Amino acid sequence: MKKVYLYHAFERFWHWGQTLLVLALMITGFEIHSSYELIGYDLAVQWHNYAAWAFIVLIVFAIFWHVSTDAWQNYVPTIKNLKAQLEFYLFGIFRDAPHPTKKRTLSKLNPLQRIIYLGLKVLVIPVMVVSGLVYYFFHYPSTGMEVASLEPIAIIHTLGAFLLLAFLIVHLYLITTGHTVFSNLNAMVTGWETMDDDEVKEIIEEAIEETGQKVRSKRSKKQVSREVKDIVADALTETEKKVRNSELTSQKKNNKK
């Protein structure tokens, strides 16, 4: 078994920051809906608003990071191994079957995760943010923003909260299904994922292939071939100059003998 650096610093910061803020929003949000009494209604509203604005700021930074590092490609849906992945979660995981999809530095999510995470990021979370902002400004109105009824917005916002809660519960269970119960959790804390030798070999091979594809996409074969020839020619010319200028005197003496 070897360790591979899979999760970068900002990726881990974003993950745990998002986790803490979502938990804070849920705890205060359900208290606002009178599900229980923990810190009081007024304080719950205040802290819910603080956490919401912090969450929006984090989203902005996360979008910039995903775009600038091409990490958004991890969420592109694919049907490859989708059926096998679904069967694994429904049946195979209880029979200790091998995972049908391996984690990669360039592809960290399995097909089912891609669909679920994409749905969260482009549907559930945006709806929660927009409905939350409308809900906020309804109570603290700004010029030009009027809402006829708060009830539909509250229902949509609450439905999104239950979807996030369901995702959180499933997510907490699935993180225990790694090589060990805490291996996935440890990876998201340290950034280092424990993998077997075959997985590491495949990661290296795929990374080399991916790098080669990027190089080929930017430069034609003729350009690459011409650059290699230029490098060889420059090296031969430099060696010839060194011999001519007596920098390799020992080599000259050997040649005379």
KOLFI-252224 format. One line per 8 residues: number of its first residue (from 1); their letters; for each residue x, y, z of C-alpha. Coordinates in steps of 0.001 Angstrom, whole numbers, padded with zeros to 6 digits. Example, Ala and Ser with C-alpha at 12.3 -4.5 7.8 and 13.67 -1.06 7.14 Angstrom:
REM KOLFI-252224
1 = AS = 012300/-004500/007800; 013670/-001060/007140
REM end
This chain:
REM KOLFI-252224
1 = MKKVYLYH = 000000/000000/000000; 001216/003503/-000856; -000049/007025/-000201; -000935/009368/-003049; -001449/013124/-002597; -005007/013347/-003913; -006661/016346/-002231; -005022/019780/-002421
9 = AFERFWHW = -005009/022314/000427; -007788/024562/-000909; -009850/021515/-001833; -009739/020326/001779; -010369/023837/003130; -013372/024200/000836; -014719/020769/001841; -014491/021332/005599
17 = GQTLLVLA = -015548/024974/005387; -018587/023962/003394; -019333/021168/005871; -019228/023460/008899; -021314/026165/007240; -023959/023719/005990; -024226/022199/009477; -024555/025687/010996
25 = LMITGFEI = -027243/026595/008450; -029153/023369/009158; -028998/023687/012948; -030095/027315/012952; -032541/026831/010081; -034488/024047/011741; -034612/026047/014961; -036062/028976/012998
33 = HSSYELIG = -038766/026522/011860; -039425/025720/015553; -038215/022106/015238; -036463/022570/018611; -035127/025311/020849; -031371/025536/021216; -030110/029140/021151; -033358/031014/020715
41 = YDLAVQWH = -035189/032250/017617; -033569/035703/017340; -030024/034408/017768; -030729/031536/015370; -031852/033996/012675; -028754/036126/013240; -026301/033213/013029; -028184/031712/010079
49 = NYAAWAFI = -027676/034956/008159; -023971/035115/009072; -023414/031522/007948; -025366/032128/004724; -023213/035098/003684; -020023/033186/004549; -021297/030266/002457; -021882/032560/-000532
57 = VLIVFAIF = -018335/033942/-000244; -016967/030386/-000098; -018968/029466/-003194; -017429/032372/-005123; -013895/031274/-004211; -014740/027630/-004986; -016044/028539/-008453; -012840/030469/-009194
65 = WHVSTDAW = -010699/027540/-007993; -012638/024958/-010015; -012379/027035/-013189; -008716/028032/-012804; -007550/024475/-012018; -009908/022619/-014400; -011254/020747/-011351; -014769/021287/-012744
73 = QNYVPTIK = -014056/018374/-015118; -014512/016013/-012148; -018255/016726/-012305; -018806/016052/-016009; -021411/013228/-016118; -020533/009883/-017683; -022427/006618/-018122; -019243/004524/-018088
81 = NLKAQLEF = -019435/002086/-015138; -022633/003817/-013959; -024629/000572/-013755; -021750/-001242/-012054; -021408/001591/-009550; -025109/001518/-008713; -025058/-002254/-008265; -022015/-001909/-006006
89 = YLFGIFRD = -023810/000524/-003686; -026992/-001581/-003642; -025491/-005060/-003288; -021729/-005367/-003771; -020770/-003136/-000865; -022453/-005581/001529; -020554/-008542/000017; -017156/-006840/000251
97 = APHPTKKR = -016973/-006693/-003557; -014178/-004651/-005199; -015026/-001060/-006048; -015825/-000785/-009783; -014326/002725/-010060; -010879/003685/-008869; -009967/007171/-007644; -007598/009142/-009834
105 = TLSKLNPL = -005768/012425/-009326; -007535/013738/-012443; -010864/011979/-011775; -011744/011642/-008096; -015461/010925/-008392; -017216/007787/-009590; -020044/008064/-012188; -022820/008163/-009580
113 = QRIIYLGL = -021000/010760/-007487; -020533/012932/-010576; -024294/013028/-011186; -025201/013641/-007539; -022518/016286/-006959; -023378/018037/-010203; -027030/018115/-009180; -026094/019622/-005829
121 = KVLVIPVM = -023844/022275/-007321; -025959/023403/-010276; -029452/022813/-008881; -029910/022302/-005132; -027330/024776/-003781; -028154/027561/-006295; -031867/027176/-005485; -031047/027323/-001779
129 = VVSGLVYY = -028942/030459/-002256; -031474/032256/-004441; -034467/031339/-002271; -032502/032274/000841; -031627/035693/-000575; -035241/036341/-001569; -036355/035176/001882; -033776/037499/003489
137 = FFHYPSTG = -034715/040570/001479; -038410/039885/001952; -037958/040527/005658; -035469/043302/005037; -036873/044750/001785; -034776/046607/-000729; -036077/048922/-003408; -037571/047090/-006368
145 = MEVASLEP = -037870/043694/-004656; -041332/042613/-003623; -042655/039122/-002915; -046365/038469/-002993; -046200/035427/-000699; -043388/034033/001418; -044862/030535/001727; -043685/029076/-001668
153 = IAIIHTLG = -040175/030399/-001081; -040082/028938/002429; -041261/025536/001120; -038608/025478/-001625; -035882/026529/000815; -036935/023896/003358; -037129/021173/000692; -033562/021997/-000329
161 = AFLLLAFL = -032496/021734/003313; -033960/018223/003569; -032189/017197/000357; -028885/018432/001785; -029591/016583/005031; -030280/013346/003125; -027042/013798/001156; -025098/014432/004371
169 = IVHLYLIT = -026390/011234/005997; -025537/009098/002945; -022164/010829/002623; -021275/010110/006246; -022025/006432/005686; -020087/006138/002429; -016899/007664/003846; -016632/004576/006071
177 = TGHTVFSN = -016411/002244/003053; -012751/002851/002153; -009765/000589/002800; -010477/001143/006492; -013324/002846/008321; -011379/006114/008678; -009141/006029/005575; -011392/008305/003490
185 = LNAMVTGW = -011815/010722/006392; -008058/010782/006991; -007446/011473/003280; -009679/014537/003359; -007830/015792/006450; -004237/015186/005296; -004703/015092/001507; -003005/011674/001239
193 = ETMDDDEV = -005091/008748/-000036; -003968/005175/000726; -003922/003031/-002428; -002529/-000349/-003452; 000432/-000682/-005822; -001706/-001416/-008891; -003801/001715/-008330; -000676/003853/-007965
201 = KEIIEEAI = 000764/002401/-011184; -002471/003149/-013060; -002524/006708/-011704; 001025/007343/-012936; 000247/005885/-016359; -002930/007950/-016715; -001182/011134/-015558; 001575/010627/-018164
209 = EETGQKVR = -001022/009952/-020854; -003044/013016/-019855; 000060/015207/-019930; 000989/013849/-023357; -002481/014585/-024681; -002293/018174/-023460; 001106/018654/-025091; -000093/017141/-028359
217 = SKRSKKQV = -003211/019273/-028330; -001122/022446/-028091; 001619/021503/-030544; 001580/019509/-033742; 003783/016464/-034279; 005901/018414/-036754; 006532/021100/-034136; 007543/018527/-031506
225 = SREVKDIV = 009803/016703/-033993; 011407/019967/-035075; 012066/020964/-031460; 013730/017612/-030716; 015956/017953/-033803; 016932/021488/-032769; 017884/020295/-029269; 020071/017493/-030678
233 = ADALTETE = 021706/019847/-033186; 022449/022421/-030489; 024003/019745/-028277; 026262/018495/-031094; 027307/022041/-031963; 028155/022827/-028335; 030248/019662/-028012; 032134/020502/-031213
241 = KKVRNSEL = 032918/023984/-029891; 034265/022589/-026641; 036632/020239/-028463; 037777/023012/-030825; 038447/025422/-027971; 040576/022869/-026110; 038058/022509/-023283; 038247/018759/-023715
249 = TSQKKNNK = 042045/018518/-023886; 042128/015012/-022557; 039898/013824/-025361; 042225/015452/-027934; 045279/013731/-026474; 043545/010370/-026616; 042627/010989/-030234; 046320/011695/-031130
257 = K = 047437/008441/-029537
REM end
